[in-house]
Amino acid sequence: MATFFVTGGAGFIGSALVRQLVAETDSSVVNIDKLTYAGNLSSLGEAGNVARHHFAHADICDRDAMRALFVEHSPSAVIHLAAESHVDRSIDGPGDFVQTNLFGTYALLEEALRYWKSLGPERAERFRFVHVSTDEVFGSLGADGMFTETTAYSPNSPYSATKAGSDHLARAWYHTYGLPVVITNCSNNYGPYQYPEKLIPLMIHKALVGEELPVYGRGTNIRDWLYVDDHARALRLAAERGRPGQTYNVGGGNERRNIDVVREICTLLDTVRPISGGSYSSLITHVVDRPGHDQRYAIDAKKIRDELGWSARETFSTGLRRTVEWYLDNQEWLDHVTRQKYGGERLGAGVSA
C-alpha cells in the first residue's frame, strides 16, 4: 500500500489532493503543513478524520523534522505543494517567498535524497518526488502561442522568480544526484476551499456582502483556468507514472480575460442568488493595475495527455458553477477565514517590505 507525503496539504490544492487520495485510493497520506494564514485543517473535510490520514504540523525548512517524518513513514512518493503562492503578497513581502519556496524546497530535496539513497533497489526505482510549480515561471505570452515544457523561463514577479528557482533546484537534484524528480507546471487553479485573496473566491465573497468588485487595470489579462480536482488527478498520475527528469504542463484549456471571469461570476450569482434592483455586475470597478502584471498565460497540456492519459473533466462553465454553488453553501467557512486573517483589502500595491 502506497504512502504519499503531501506538503502543503492543508492549503487549497493540497487539501483537494488529500481529499481525493483518501476518497479514491487505499493509500496512506502524510499531510505536512506549517498552517500559515492560508492553511486550514477544515479544508480537509472528512478526510481529516480517516485513520489513513496523518497530519504533521511542520515547516519544510526544518530538515530535522523532515528527516524524522521520512524515517517514521517511509513514503512511496512526495508531492511537494508547500509554497507561498500569492503574487500580490510577494510584491509586498518577497522574503517569505524566498525562504519557503527556495530554501524550503532545497531542504526537502536534501532529506528526500537522503531517504531515497537508503531504499532497496525496487523501492528506489518506484519512488517519485513530484515538484509542483506554476505556468507563471514562463513569463507573459503575446496574443498567440502556448507554454510548452520547453518554453524558456522568464519570471516577472517575486513569486514566479522563487518558483522558477525551486524548479531549477528540483531539476538539478535529478541530473546531479539521480533523485527521481518529476516537475509539473499548472495554470490558474480554482474551486472549493480556495483562500479568498485569489480572484474567483474574492469576487464571490465581495459580491455576497455587496462590496465593489475590483478588477485590475482594464481586466484584459488572460489566464488559463484549471479546476482543482482535475489538477489533483494530474498530480496523482505524475507520482504514479511520471518519468523521472521530465516536466509535464497541466492546463484546463480554458482561456478567459479577467473581466470576463468576473462577469460570468456575476451572471451565475444573478441566477442562483439574485439581488433586488439589478445585477451584481453593477459592483464591478476598475482599479490601478498590479505592478508587472503578466498579460497572458496559456498551457499546452499535450504531453501529459499523450503520456499519462490525463485530460481535464471540467469546462470552465461547469467548474465555475460548482465553485460558486460551493461558496454559497459554505459561507460560514468563507466568513471564518476572512474574518480572522484577511478582510479583502488590496494587496500588492508595489511597496516591498
ROZAKE-945486 format. One record per residue (C-alpha): residue in three letters; x negated, z negated, y negated. Coordinates in steps of 0.25 Angstrom, whole numbers, padded with zeros to 4 digits, always signed. Each point is the difference from the previous one (the first is absolute). Layout:
ALAXZY;...
***
This chain:
MET+0000+0000+0000;ALA-0006+0004-0013;THR-0003-0009-0012;PHE+0000+0005-0014;PHE-0006-0006-0012;VAL+0008+0004-0012;THR-0007-0004-0013;GLY+0010-0002-0012;GLY+0011-0002+0010;ALA+0009-0007-0010;GLY-0001+0011-0010;PHE+0009+0012-0001;ILE-0006+0010+0009;GLY-0006-0011+0009;SER+0013-0007+0002;ALA+0007+0013+0004;LEU-0011+0003+0010;VAL+0001-0015+0006;ARG+0015+0001+0001;GLN-0001+0014+0007;LEU-0011-0005+0010;VAL+0008-0012+0004;ALA+0013+0007+0001;GLU-0004+0013+0007;THR-0012-0005+0009;ASP-0005-0011+0009;SER-0013-0002-0008;SER-0004-0013-0007;VAL-0003+0001-0015;VAL-0009-0009-0007;ASN+0004+0001-0015;ILE-0011-0003-0009;ASP+0004-0003-0015;LYS-0005-0007-0012;LEU+0014-0001-0006;THR-0003+0004-0014;TYR+0011+0003-0009;ALA+0005+0012+0008;GLY-0001-0007+0013;ASN+0013-0006+0005;LEU+0003-0005+0014;SER+0015+0002-0001;SER-0003+0015+0000;LEU-0003-0001+0015;GLY+0015-0003+0003;GLU+0002-0004+0015;ALA-0014+0005+0004;GLY-0006-0013-0007;ASN+0007-0008+0011;VAL-0004+0007+0012;ALA-0011-0006+0009;ARG-0008+0013+0001;HIS-0002-0001-0016;HIS-0011-0009-0004;PHE-0002-0003-0015;ALA-0014-0003-0006;HIS+0000-0004-0014;ALA-0014+0005-0003;ASP-0008+0009-0010;ILE-0007+0012+0006;CYS-0012-0003-0009;ASP-0002-0013+0008;ARG-0009+0005+0011;ASP+0000-0013+0008;ALA+0015+0000+0000;MET+0000+0015+0005;ARG-0010-0003+0010;ALA+0008-0012+0006;LEU+0012+0009+0001;PHE-0007+0011+0007;VAL-0006-0010+0010;GLU+0014-0007+0002;HIS+0009+0012+0001;SER-0009+0012+0006;PRO+0008+0011-0007;SER+0001+0014+0006;ALA+0001+0006-0015;VAL-0001-0004-0014;ILE+0010+0006-0010;HIS-0006-0003-0014;LEU+0010+0000-0011;ALA-0004-0012-0008;ALA-0003+0004-0014;GLU+0003-0001-0015;SER+0009+0012-0002;HIS+0007+0001-0013;VAL-0007+0010-0010;ASP+0006-0007-0012;ARG-0006-0014+0004;SER-0014+0007+0003;ILE+0000+0005-0014;ASP+0003-0014-0006;GLY-0010-0008+0010;PRO-0009+0009+0009;GLY-0008-0011+0005;ASP+0010-0005+0011;PHE+0000+0015+0005;VAL-0015+0001+0001;GLN+0000-0014+0008;THR+0011+0003+0010;ASN+0000+0015+0001;LEU-0015+0001+0001;PHE-0007-0013+0004;GLY+0012-0003+0009;THR-0001+0013+0007;TYR-0015-0002+0002;ALA+0002-0014+0006;LEU+0011+0005+0009;LEU-0008+0012+0005;GLU-0012-0009+0003;GLU+0008-0010+0008;ALA+0007+0011+0007;LEU-0014+0006+0004;ARG-0005-0013+0005;TYR+0012-0001+0009;TRP+0000+0014+0004;LYS-0014-0001+0005;SER+0004-0012+0009;LEU+0010+0008+0008;GLY-0002+0007+0013;PRO+0000+0015+0001;GLU+0015+0002+0003;ARG+0005-0009-0011;ALA-0010+0005-0010;GLU+0004+0015+0003;ARG+0015-0004-0003;PHE-0003-0008-0013;ARG+0004+0005-0013;PHE-0002-0004-0014;VAL+0011+0007-0009;HIS-0004-0001-0015;VAL+0013+0003-0008;SER-0002+0007-0013;THR+0007+0008-0011;ASP+0001+0014-0005;GLU-0004-0005-0013;VAL-0015+0000+0004;PHE+0001+0016-0002;GLY+0004-0001-0015;SER+0010+0009-0006;LEU+0005+0014+0004;GLY+0004+0011-0008;ALA+0014+0007+0001;ASP-0004+0006+0014;GLY-0007-0004+0012;MET+0000-0012+0009;PHE-0010-0011+0004;THR-0007+0002+0014;GLU-0009-0008+0008;THR-0012+0008-0006;THR+0004-0002-0015;ALA-0011-0005-0008;TYR+0002-0014-0006;SER+0002-0002-0014;PRO+0007-0013-0003;ASN+0004-0003-0014;SER+0005-0015-0001;PRO-0007-0013+0004;TYR+0010-0001+0012;SER-0003+0014+0005;ALA-0015-0002-0002;THR-0001-0012+0008;LYS+0009+0006+0011;ALA-0010+0012+0000;GLY-0011-0009+0002;SER+0006-0007+0011;ASP+0003+0013+0007;HIS-0015+0004-0001;LEU-0004-0014+0006;ALA+0009+0002+0012;ARG-0005+0015+0002;ALA-0015-0006-0001;TRP+0003-0010+0010;TYR+0004+0011+0010;HIS-0011+0009-0003;THR-0011-0011-0001;TYR+0004-0010+0010;GLY+0010+0007+0009;LEU+0012-0009-0003;PRO+0012+0009+0004;VAL+0007+0001-0013;VAL+0012+0008-0004;ILE+0004+0002-0014;THR+0014+0003-0005;ASN+0003+0005-0015;CYS+0015-0002-0003;SER+0009+0005-0011;ASN+0009-0010-0008;ASN+0008-0009+0009;TYR+0014-0005-0003;GLY+0010-0008+0008;PRO+0005-0015+0002;TYR-0008-0012-0004;GLN-0009+0008-0010;TYR-0005-0009-0011;PRO+0008+0003-0013;GLU-0012+0004-0008;LYS+0001+0014+0006;LEU+0008+0011-0005;ILE+0012+0000+0009;PRO+0003-0015+0002;LEU-0003-0002-0015;MET+0011+0010-0004;ILE+0010-0006+0010;HIS-0002-0014-0005;LYS+0000+0003-0015;ALA+0013+0009+0002;LEU+0007-0011+0007;VAL-0003-0010-0011;GLY+0003+0010-0011;GLU-0014+0002-0006;GLU-0006+0012-0005;LEU-0007+0009+0011;PRO-0014+0003-0006;VAL-0005+0014+0004;TYR-0015+0002-0003;GLY-0002+0012-0010;ARG+0009+0012+0003;GLY+0002-0004+0014;THR-0005+0013+0005;ASN-0011-0006+0009;ILE+0002+0004+0014;ARG-0001-0008+0013;ASP+0002+0003+0015;TRP+0009-0011+0005;LEU-0001-0006+0014;TYR+0010-0010+0007;VAL-0008-0012+0004;ASP+0005+0000+0015;ASP-0005+0014+0001;HIS-0013-0004-0005;ALA+0000-0012+0010;ARG+0002+0010+0012;ALA-0012+0008-0005;LEU-0009-0012+0000;ARG+0004-0004+0014;LEU-0003+0014+0005;ALA-0014+0000-0008;ALA-0003-0013+0007;GLU+0004+0005+0014;ARG-0005+0014+0000;GLY-0008+0003-0013;ARG-0013+0006+0002;PRO-0012-0009-0005;GLY-0006+0005-0012;GLN+0012+0008-0004;THR+0009-0001-0012;TYR+0015+0003+0000;ASN+0009+0003-0012;VAL+0014-0006+0001;GLY+0010+0005-0010;GLY+0015+0001+0000;GLY+0001+0014-0006;ASN+0009-0005-0011;GLU-0006+0004-0014;ARG+0008-0005-0011;ARG-0002-0002-0015;ASN+0001-0015-0004;ILE+0011+0003-0010;ASP+0008+0007+0012;VAL-0002-0012+0009;VAL+0005-0010-0011;ARG+0012+0009-0002;GLU+0003+0001+0015;ILE+0000-0015+0001;CYS+0010-0001-0012;THR+0009+0011+0007;LEU+0000-0009+0013;LEU+0003-0013-0007;ASP+0011+0007-0008;THR+0006+0003+0014;VAL-0002-0013+0007;ARG+0000-0010-0012;PRO+0007+0007-0011;ILE+0000-0006-0014;SER+0011+0001-0010;GLY-0001+0009-0012;GLY-0011+0010+0005;SER-0012+0002+0009;TYR-0013-0007+0003;SER-0007+0012-0005;SER+0003-0005-0014;LEU-0010-0011+0002;ILE-0012+0010+0001;THR-0010-0001-0011;HIS-0014+0006-0001;VAL-0012-0009-0003;VAL-0015+0002-0003;ASP-0006+0007+0012;ARG-0010-0007+0009;PRO-0015+0002-0003;GLY-0006+0011+0008;HIS+0013+0003+0007;ASP-0002+0010+0011;GLN+0010+0012-0001;ARG+0003+0004+0014;TYR-0003-0005+0015;ALA+0005+0008+0012;ILE-0005-0002+0014;ASP-0002+0011+0011;ALA+0004-0008+0013;LYS-0003+0012+0009;LYS-0012-0007+0008;ILE+0008-0013+0004;ARG+0012+0009+0003;ASP-0008+0009+0009;GLU-0010-0010+0007;LEU+0009-0013+0001;GLY+0014+0006+0000;TRP+0004-0008-0013;SER+0010+0005-0010;ALA+0009-0007-0010;ARG+0014-0003+0005;GLU+0006-0004-0014;THR+0002+0010-0011;PHE-0001-0005-0014;SER+0015+0000-0002;THR+0003-0008+0013;GLY-0012-0010-0002;LEU+0004-0003-0014;ARG+0015-0002+0004;ARG-0005-0010+0010;THR-0009-0007-0010;VAL+0010-0001-0011;GLU+0010-0006+0010;TRP-0010-0010+0006;TYR-0003-0005-0014;LEU+0014-0001-0003;ASP+0002-0008+0013;ASN-0012-0009-0003;GLN+0001-0003-0015;GLU-0004-0015+0004;TRP-0013+0005+0005;LEU-0002+0008-0012;ASP+0004-0011-0010;HIS-0009-0010+0007;VAL-0013+0008-0001;THR+0002+0005-0014;ARG+0004-0014-0005;GLN-0012-0007+0006;LYS-0011+0010-0002;TYR+0004+0013-0008;GLY+0010+0002-0011;GLY+0000+0015-0001;GLU-0010+0000-0012;ARG-0008+0012-0004;LEU-0014+0000+0007;GLY-0012+0009-0001;ALA+0000+0002-0015;GLY-0014+0003+0000;VAL-0008-0013-0004;SER-0009-0005+0012;ALA-0002-0014+0002;
***
